[in-house]
């Protein structure tokens, strides 16, 4: 069975992330989406509601072979625990490629897991940081994020 593991902070989860997952779901028998929790970095949006929203998105999109989990350990260790055969990453531009290629080299060295890249294509301008910046200036971000995630953002009621 081919199992892909796609890790990220998904803070918030965007349509760009969803694009990578939709493409991954066609290639892999199972895709585990790992919501990485970094204890050294505060999340902008709460973990549990974001995780639930992500799984709701996968359900509504008919992505039956995709599941989101939260984790705090090293990505390759969690990927191995779930039987991953590949790591999944999205690429928006050449800067992403340089960054991801460095991490992929280390990940492969310590775990034997290779990385599969998916191009963001027309969604390449979307990033979690861009979403956060738009929210900070009270701009509408609905076209960049799934409706289930929009609800999490509204419910967080944080001043951005």
C-alpha positions as a Python dict, from the first residue, in 0.01 Angstrom:
ca = {
    (1, 'X'): (0, 0, 0),
    (2, 'X'): (132, 344, -93),
    (3, 'X'): (94, 586, 199),
    (4, 'X'): (185, 952, 172),
    (5, 'X'): (248, 1178, 472),
    (6, 'X'): (194, 1553, 429),
    (7, 'X'): (305, 1756, 731),
    (8, 'X'): (266, 2127, 799),
    (9, 'X'): (148, 2381, 1051),
    (10, 'X'): (-165, 2449, 841),
    (11, 'X'): (-216, 2771, 1039),
    (12, 'X'): (-459, 2816, 873),
    (13, 'X'): (-531, 2538, 626),
    (14, 'X'): (-572, 2690, 277),
    (15, 'X'): (-705, 2597, -65),
    (16, 'X'): (-341, 2565, -168),
    (17, 'X'): (-293, 2289, 90),
    (18, 'X'): (-616, 2128, -29),
    (19, 'X'): (-487, 2135, -389),
    (20, 'X'): (-175, 1940, -287),
    (21, 'X'): (-388, 1690, -93),
    (22, 'X'): (-634, 1637, -379),
    (23, 'X'): (-347, 1558, -615),
    (24, 'X'): (-181, 1335, -354),
    (25, 'X'): (-504, 1142, -296),
    (26, 'X'): (-498, 1036, -662),
    (27, 'X'): (-142, 902, -637),
    (28, 'X'): (-150, 734, -295),
    (29, 'X'): (-377, 467, -151),
    (30, 'X'): (-381, 661, 176),
    (31, 'X'): (-275, 1014, 268),
    (32, 'X'): (-210, 1118, 627),
    (33, 'X'): (-207, 1495, 677),
    (34, 'X'): (-5, 1579, 986),
    (35, 'X'): (-92, 1900, 1166),
    (36, 'X'): (246, 1975, 1321),
    (37, 'X'): (239, 2130, 1665),
    (38, 'X'): (550, 2329, 1744),
    (39, 'X'): (577, 2394, 2118),
    (40, 'X'): (822, 2678, 2053),
    (41, 'X'): (575, 2865, 1833),
    (42, 'X'): (228, 2988, 1919),
    (43, 'X'): (-47, 2890, 1677),
    (44, 'X'): (-258, 3169, 1532),
    (45, 'X'): (-563, 2944, 1517),
    (46, 'X'): (-649, 2669, 1768),
    (47, 'X'): (-525, 2317, 1691),
    (48, 'X'): (-831, 2105, 1770),
    (49, 'X'): (-1087, 2310, 1574),
    (50, 'X'): (-842, 2335, 1279),
    (51, 'X'): (-787, 1959, 1283),
    (52, 'X'): (-1163, 1896, 1287),
    (53, 'X'): (-1217, 2148, 1007),
    (54, 'X'): (-950, 1978, 794),
    (55, 'X'): (-1114, 1636, 837),
    (56, 'X'): (-1452, 1792, 758),
    (57, 'X'): (-1305, 1940, 437),
    (58, 'X'): (-1174, 1598, 333),
    (59, 'X'): (-1514, 1442, 400),
    (60, 'X'): (-1703, 1709, 205),
    (61, 'X'): (-1459, 1686, -85),
    (62, 'X'): (-1501, 1307, -101),
    (63, 'X'): (-1138, 1242, -11),
    (64, 'X'): (-1209, 909, 158),
    (65, 'X'): (-842, 808, 164),
    (66, 'X'): (-727, 1122, 350),
    (67, 'X'): (-712, 1171, 727),
    (68, 'X'): (-569, 1456, 935),
    (69, 'X'): (-389, 1394, 1263),
    (70, 'X'): (-204, 1623, 1505),
    (71, 'X'): (151, 1546, 1613),
    (72, 'X'): (442, 1688, 1812),
    (73, 'X'): (730, 1455, 1721),
    (74, 'X'): (977, 1451, 1435),
    (75, 'X'): (791, 1429, 1105),
    (76, 'X'): (977, 1123, 976),
    (77, 'X'): (912, 934, 1300),
    (78, 'X'): (539, 1000, 1283),
    (79, 'X'): (534, 920, 911),
    (80, 'X'): (699, 584, 985),
    (81, 'X'): (448, 516, 1265),
    (82, 'X'): (167, 555, 1008),
    (83, 'X'): (344, 336, 752),
    (84, 'X'): (425, 618, 511),
    (85, 'X'): (614, 521, 199),
    (86, 'X'): (671, 883, 90),
    (87, 'X'): (665, 1232, 234),
    (88, 'X'): (453, 1489, 46),
    (89, 'X'): (538, 1856, -1),
    (90, 'X'): (387, 2138, -203),
    (91, 'X'): (597, 2379, -405),
    (92, 'X'): (492, 2734, -485),
    (93, 'X'): (816, 2863, -634),
    (94, 'X'): (1190, 2805, -663),
    (95, 'X'): (1252, 2933, -308),
    (96, 'X'): (1022, 2662, -176),
    (97, 'X'): (1213, 2406, -382),
    (98, 'X'): (1551, 2506, -235),
    (99, 'X'): (1412, 2498, 119),
    (100, 'X'): (1225, 2169, 74),
    (101, 'X'): (1514, 1997, -103),
    (102, 'X'): (1745, 2063, 192),
    (103, 'X'): (1493, 1918, 438),
    (104, 'X'): (1417, 1625, 207),
    (105, 'X'): (1784, 1529, 191),
    (106, 'X'): (1807, 1509, 570),
    (107, 'X'): (1474, 1330, 599),
    (108, 'X'): (1582, 1068, 347),
    (109, 'X'): (1917, 1021, 520),
    (110, 'X'): (1766, 961, 864),
    (111, 'X'): (1454, 769, 762),
    (112, 'X'): (1494, 637, 409),
    (113, 'X'): (1173, 817, 310),
    (114, 'X'): (1182, 1000, -21),
    (115, 'X'): (977, 1314, -86),
    (116, 'X'): (724, 1371, -362),
    (117, 'X'): (660, 1732, -464),
    (118, 'X'): (338, 1873, -602),
    (119, 'X'): (330, 2206, -780),
    (120, 'X'): (87, 2463, -649),
    (121, 'X'): (19, 2596, -997),
    (122, 'X'): (-230, 2884, -1000),
    (123, 'X'): (-264, 2857, -622),
    (124, 'X'): (104, 2935, -570),
    (125, 'X'): (36, 3281, -428),
    (126, 'X'): (-162, 3141, -137),
    (127, 'X'): (22, 3094, 191),
    (128, 'X'): (-86, 3081, 553),
    (129, 'X'): (121, 3393, 619),
    (130, 'X'): (-56, 3578, 337),
    (131, 'X'): (-394, 3477, 482),
    (132, 'X'): (-290, 3602, 825),
    (133, 'X'): (-169, 3935, 683),
    (134, 'X'): (-496, 3987, 496),
    (135, 'X'): (-693, 3910, 813),
    (136, 'X'): (-483, 4157, 1008),
    (137, 'X'): (-604, 4430, 771),
    (138, 'X'): (-965, 4309, 780),
    (139, 'X'): (-964, 4175, 426),
    (140, 'X'): (-1190, 3895, 314),
    (141, 'X'): (-1002, 3567, 270),
    (142, 'X'): (-1297, 3339, 192),
    (143, 'X'): (-1180, 3258, -161),
    (144, 'X'): (-845, 3134, -28),
    (145, 'X'): (-965, 2895, 241),
    (146, 'X'): (-1231, 2621, 262),
    (147, 'X'): (-1563, 2715, 431),
    (148, 'X'): (-1492, 2480, 725),
    (149, 'X'): (-1172, 2673, 797),
    (150, 'X'): (-1350, 3006, 756),
    (151, 'X'): (-1568, 2902, 1050),
    (152, 'X'): (-1260, 2828, 1265),
    (153, 'X'): (-1114, 3169, 1185),
    (154, 'X'): (-1439, 3348, 1268),
    (155, 'X'): (-1477, 3153, 1593),
    (156, 'X'): (-1123, 3235, 1708),
    (157, 'X'): (-1224, 3602, 1742),
    (158, 'X'): (-866, 3709, 1782),
    (159, 'X'): (-752, 4054, 1686),
    (160, 'X'): (-503, 3997, 1408),
}
